[in-house]
């Protein structure tokens, strides 16, 4: 459509297209200063805010009459044109083409245009390329022998593969002390997809977000990789804060995003792998605020602790002086070479898809099944169902195996699956160790357990009243006495505790009351009261003292 007499005749409406959500878009050709450029105009965004959209075209429509005339032409175009092209409004696969969050398209599809909503534009520049694949592969070489670095780099390739296979994208959290090299690892992994030309030069984002902003970040990195560093910057130090953190993790994993950010008015759904760096595991975070988690959360952000028994995150320093020097080299390579690995990877995938799409999917599924067979035999737990975890690591293996096949990663398949199995085993061991530690702490906090430990550890210092009662001249304080051994009126062996000592051992009045209830069947009573009186002193008007008298059989195995 062209009207040369109109005030907006430097804009030609070339054609109309439609997105999968059935919303319309116009393809415009804009001529300003003798230069021609194409622009895709979202009709939904245009109807919502016409003047800002017209201004964004930078087409010289300065007067009210020119803008009014252009709006009339737009509405006429929508009424009269038939859709002739498809519009990608989210990153990811469209047929055999892949759209980056930056809008760059891999694969030849002349009928596809791209019009991403605003949430992607803030992060588009970081999906850039710099350096060369050959120089970037130094990162992959340094990953050999370093399981956590290999895991992180392998994870970076899973976005396109998870979408092709229609499986849930995996998310990994590297856990270890500050300064161990986690930031270098997540930076290296992020360089698969891009980087920034600034002082930090990293693809990573900070965890210093709200729960609502985190899922915006996930959507803005859809189909690629979201890297988040340092969970301490997320306000999770209270039970409420940790609840927000848990919700953010679940929403990222499920790809949920509130409709106000949606493209063409539809809720955005993302399929985004996540790589996180944290000093604390999910279980540690929960315990710190008195909360609990389950495998539903653990499976959506899988904690992998750094290797045990070494300083830093790297098992093999490749002749560097220490883990700090090794980290510096990783950071240098990542900041000078980024975006080139994903470009080669996606180019290889779209070529294979064009050649034999079913064959590619079958090859990837075979790699997943191969890893699953290994994991089921080698990584086990007596208390947890590891199916979901095996599936996540199998997807990581298949994606990285494809990167090996396409010449992006200079690894062997054997090195890869051994590293991933080691990381999965470390996750299982870490959770079981935390559960065991929590159980031990719970037992230590249990008043009865504390009393049993007191009998076991201090029983040798109990006063044995069977050997004689305490003389009036003896230096003895009933309230602070560790306990007594006594023969009850029916000849039963019993342990006696003063109320003051019982409260000291059991952690206060509430703990003492709880113990009395727990030991109800083993107590010698005076009527309904749980305590009784026993003769302690050899002479004197107050020979008898109030005590808790417990039959010794209640502590079988404790003494």
C-alpha positions, 0 to 999 in steps of 0.5 A, a space after each residue: 500500500 502506497 499513497 504518495 500524496 500522504 504526509 506519511 508517504 515515506 512509510 510503505 506497508 509491505 505485508 501483514 503477518 500473524 503470530 502463533 497467538 493469532 495477533 496481527 503484525 504489519 511489515 513496514 518499509 521506511 525511507 528516511 534520508 535516502 536509506 531504506 529499512 524494514 520494521 515489524 509493527 505489532 498491532 496489539 502494541 500499536 493499539 495500546 500506545 499508538 503515539 509511542 509506537 509511531 515515535 519509535 519508528 523514527 520515520 519523521 511523523 512529527 505533525 498531528 496530521 501525519 500521525 493521524 494519516 498513518 494511523 488511518 493507513 495502518 487500520 486500512 491495511 489490517 482490514 484489506 491485507 491477508 497474512 502472508 508471513 509468520 511472526 516469532 514473538 518469543 525466543 526458541 524454535 519456529 519450525 527448523 529455525 531458532 530465534 535468539 532473545 536478541 532477535 537473531 535467527 538461525 536457519 533459512 525461513 523466508 516466511 518468518 519475521 521476528 517481533 519480540 516484546 519489550 522484556 527481551 530488548 533490555 537483554 538483547 545486547 548481551 547475546 552478542 559474539 566476540 572472538 573466535 570459537 578456537 580461542 573460546 575452546 580454551 575454556 572447554 580444554 580447561 574443563 577437562 578433569 574439572 567436573 563442576 566446570 564441565 557440568 556448567 559448560 555442558 548445561 549451557 547447551 541444553 536450552 535448544 535441545 530440551 525444546 527439541 525433545 520437549 523435556 523440562 530444561 535442567 537447572 543447576 546450582 553450584 554450592 561452595 564457599 566464597 572465593 572458590 571459583 564459582 563466579 569464574 565457572 558461571 562466567 565461563 558457562 555464560 560465555 557460550 551465549 554471549 557477554 557484555 562489553 563493560 568492565 565486568 564483561 559477563 553474561 551473568 545476572 545477579 540474584 539481587 532480584 524480586 521474585 517477580 523480576 526473576 521470572 522476567 529474567 528467565 523469560 528474557 533468556 528463553 531457549 538459551 541460558 539464564 546465569 544467576 550469581 550469589 544467592 546471598 543478594 536475594 533477600 532470603 534471610 527470613 522465613 518469608 524471604 526464603 518463601 519468596 526464593 522458593 516461589 521464584 525457583 518454582 516459577 522459573 522452572 515452570 516458565 510462568 510469567 504474569 500476563 502483563 509482560 506477555 507478548 501480544 497480550 498472552 502470558 509468556 511461557 519460557 523454557 530456560 535452563 538456569 545456572 546458579 552460584 551459591 554459598 549455601 545449598 537449598 537445604 542449608 537455606 531452609 534450615 537457617 530459617 527453620 523451614 523445610 524443602 522437598 525433592 519437588 524444589 530440589 529437582 527444579 534447582 539441583 544443588 551440586 557441591 564443589 569437590 570435597 577435599 580440595 581448596 577451590 572448585 577445580 580438581 585439575 589446575 592444568 599447571 596454574 599456580 592455584 585456583 585463583 590463577 586458574 579462575 583468572 584465566 577462565 575469566 580472561 578467555 570468557 571476556 574475550 571470546 563469547 557468543 561464538 560457541 552457541 552460534 556454531 552449535 545452533 548453525 550445526 543443529 539447523 543444518 542437521 534438522 534441514 537434512 534429517 530432523 527425525 534422525 537428529 531427535 532420535 540421536 539425542 534420545 539415544 544419548 539420553 537413554 544411554 546416560 539414564 542406563 548408566 545413572 540408574 546403575 551407578 547413582 542410587 539412594 535408599 530414601 529418594 526417588 532419583 528419576 527426575 534427577 537422572 532425567 535432568 542430567 540425561 538432558 545435559 549429557 545429550 546436549 553436550 554430546 551434540 556439541 561434541 558431535 558438532 565440533 564445538 566441545 573438544 571432549 570425549 563422550 566418556 569424559 563427559 558422562 563420567 563428570 556428570 555422574 560424579 556431579 549427580 553422585 555429589 548431589 545425592 551424597 550432599 542431600 543425604 549428609 544434610 538429612 543425616 546431620 539434620 536428624 542428628 541435630 533433631 535428636 540432639 534437640 530432643 529432650 529425651 535424647 539429651 537425658 539419655 545422653 546425660 545418663 550415658 555420659 555422666 552416669 559414672 558420676 551419679 551418687 549410688 544410694 545403694 552404697 549408703 545415704 548422704 551424710 549431713 556433713 558431706 558437701 552435697 547440693 541436691 539441685 546440682 547433682 548429676 543424678 542418683 542410682 537407687 533401689 526402689 521400694 519394689 526392688 527395681 533399679 531406678 535413676 533419680 533426678 532433681 527438678 533443677 537438674 532435669 530442667 538443665 539437661 532437658 533445656 528448660 521447663 518445657 523440655 522437662 515436661 516433655 520428658 515426663 510425658 515421654 517417660 510416663 510408663 517408666 516413672 515411679 509416682 506419688 499418685 497422679 504427679 509424675 514425680 515422687 520423694 526418695 530418701 537421700 540424706 542419712 539423718 535430718 528432718 528433711 531426709 527425703 527430696 522431691 525427684 523424678 524417679 525413672 526405672 533404669 530399664 528406660 535407658 537400656 543402651 544409654 548407660 
